[in-house]
Amino acid sequence: MSVRRLAEKQLPSFAFTADNLEWAKAQIAKYPPGRQQSAVIPLLWRAQDQSGGWLPQKAIEAVAELLGMAKIRVLEVATFYTMFNLAPVGRFHVQFCGTTPCLLRGADELKKVLHRAIGHENEVTADGTFSWVEVECLGACVNAPMVQINADYYEDLTAESLTRILIDLAAGKMPKPGPQIDRQNSAPVGGPNTLTDPAIYRKTTPSQEAAMPPPGTDSTGPQRN
């Protein structure tokens, strides 16, 4: 695992908004006495969301103070989990899956698009719109290759479809997440190819079921080999 450090440029201060502070206290209250520090991950996640997608040092310290934890303990959590961004990100932060299933399905071409359209990994575009980072498996291997943009998955991608998505986002449009081909979620491409006999979906009444021959028989009696 690579070393993860806080960004050199930091915000001068951080404080939860009134709504987020109320939410944070509700999360803390879910844990029994003496176990409130277990809320550290959801609180860091909310702090990151409030800060525009990244965790400033002052936000980490604010969470530590709220939970009564040593600052270094909260810093350990923030630097361990890659779901926490330790430097500013773009309004649309692209997480590119670079593990084996996606690579076998053409993810290298997606990486070329990101380099061309956004720039170097972990850098934010000049207008603050985009950033990208390569991550480990995002758990959508059946829809490889894919990326996560903010909270949405975009799957079954090609270089062309990813380019279109980035163009739409830059133009203020919200492209439809999920598979980018004619496919329902992770169902087979082209539609179902098993359990397609309409007869298995016909509803029968209890009396009809009672009149049906037992398995292994037909209307003339038991089947013989």
N, C-alpha and C positions, 0 to 999 in steps of 0.2 A: 504494500500500500504506500502510495506516495506521501510525502510530508505535506501537510496542510497548515498554512499559516494565515494569520489575519492580514487583511489588506493594509498597505502602508498608509493610505489616506482614509481617515476615519471621521465619522460624524462627531460633532462636539458633545452631543447629549442624546439621550433617548428616554422617553417615558411612555408607558402604555396610554392609549386614549381611554376615556372613561368607559366606553363600551368594551374595549378589549380587557381592561382591568377587571371589570365585572365578570367577563367570560373567564378570565384566568382564575379568579377566586372560586368560581363555580367548579372548575376542573380540579383545583386543589382540594375542594371539599369532598370530592369523590373518594378520597383515600383516607384510611383510618388514621387516628392520631399517631404521630411518629413516622408516617410513611408519605407525608406530603411531597417529599422530594421526588417521588415517582412521577410527578407531573412535569418534570423538567423538559421532556421532549415536546409535548403539546404546547407548552409555554414558549419554547424556543421557536417552534413552528409558527405560532401566532405573531411573535416578534418579527420573524423574518417576513411574513406577509405584510405587516404594518410598515416595514422598512423598504418595501418595494422589491422584495425577492432576495434580499441578502441579510446577513447577520452582522451588524456593526459590533464592535467591542462593547460599546455602552449598552447595547441591548442585552448582551450576554451578562453583563454586570447587573443590569436591572432584574433579570430573571433570577440571578443568584441571590440578590437582596430579598426579593419577594419570597423565595423559598427557604431563606436562611441557610444557604449553602456557601461554601468557600468558592470564590470566583474561579479558582483553578479547576475545581470539580466540574463546573458548568462548561468551562472552556474545553475540558477533556471530551465532554459529550459533543459539543459543537464541532470540534475538529475531527472526531472519529466518524461521524455519520455524514456521508457525502450528500445527503438530502439537504444539508445546510450549506448555503453558499457564503463563503467568507469574504467575498469581494462583490462589488456591484455587478448586476446583470442587466441585460436589456429588458424592455417592456415585454418582449417575447423571448423567453429563454428556452433554447432548443437543447434537449438532452438526446444525444445521438447514441443509439445502442450499437456497440462495436464488438459484441461477442459472437461466437461461432455461428449460430443459426442465422443471424442477420447477415453476416459476412458471406455465408454460402448462398444467400439469396440476393446479393448485389449491393450490400451496404457501402462498399467502397465508392460506388458511384454517388451515393448520397453525401458522403464525406466531401467529395469533390465539389458538389453543389454548395455545401456550407462554407468551404474555403473561398469559393468564388463569390458567393452572395453576401457573406458576412465578414469573413477574414479569418484571422488566427483564432484558435481555440482559446477560450477564457478572456477574449477581448470584446468590448462593447463597441458597436458601430458608432460613428461620430454623432449621429442623431439620437442615440440612445434607444433605438428600436429593437435591435437584435443582439444576442450573444449565443454562444453554443459551447457545449462541452461533451466529451465522449464519456459514457457511463457503462457500467456493467449491465447485465441482463435486466430488462424491464418487465419480463414475464409475459410477453406477447409473442412468443416464438412462432406460434402457428400462423401469425400474421406478418412474419418477417418479409422484408426489412421494415423497420418502423422507427419513429422518433416520438418523444414526448415534448410538447410545446406548452409551457406553463402547466396546467392541470389536465390537458387533453392528449390523448394518444392519436397519432396519425399512422395508419398501418397499410400494409401491402403497397409500399411506395415504389416509385421509380424516380429517376432523376427529374423527369418532366413533371410528375405530380408534386414532388417536393418543391420544385421551383415555383409552380403555380401557387402552392400554399403560401410560400414566403411573399410572393408578389401580392396576393390578396391581403395578407396581414398588414403589409406595409401601406396598402391602400385603404385601410380601415375596414376591410371586409372580414367576416368571420367564417372561414371555410369549415365545412362539415367535418367533424372528427370521425375517427373509426376507419374502417377499410376504405381505401380509395379506388377499389374496383367493384364490379358487380358481385357483391358478396354480403351475406348477412352475418355480421359479427365474425365468428370463427367457423362458420358452417362451410361445407365443401364448396369450392368454386364451381359454379354451374348449377348449384342447387342440390337437394338431397339425392343420394343414390342408394340408400338403404331404407327399409320400412316404407316403401312407396306404394304398396298394394292398398287401394282404398278400402278393401274389405276388412282390414284389421281395425279400421276406425269407425265401423258401423256400430251403432248402439243396439244392444239387444235387451229385451225384457227378461225378467227372471224365468217366465214360462218358456220363452224361446231357448234360454240357456239350458233348462232342464230337459228339453226335447232334443238337444244336440247330442250326437253319439260321443261316448267317452274317447279320450285320446287313444290312438292305435286301432280304432275301429272305423268302419264306414257304415252306410245305411243297411248293408246286407249282413253285418255281423263282424266278428273279430277278424283281423287281417292275419294271414298265415304266410310264412316264408316258403 
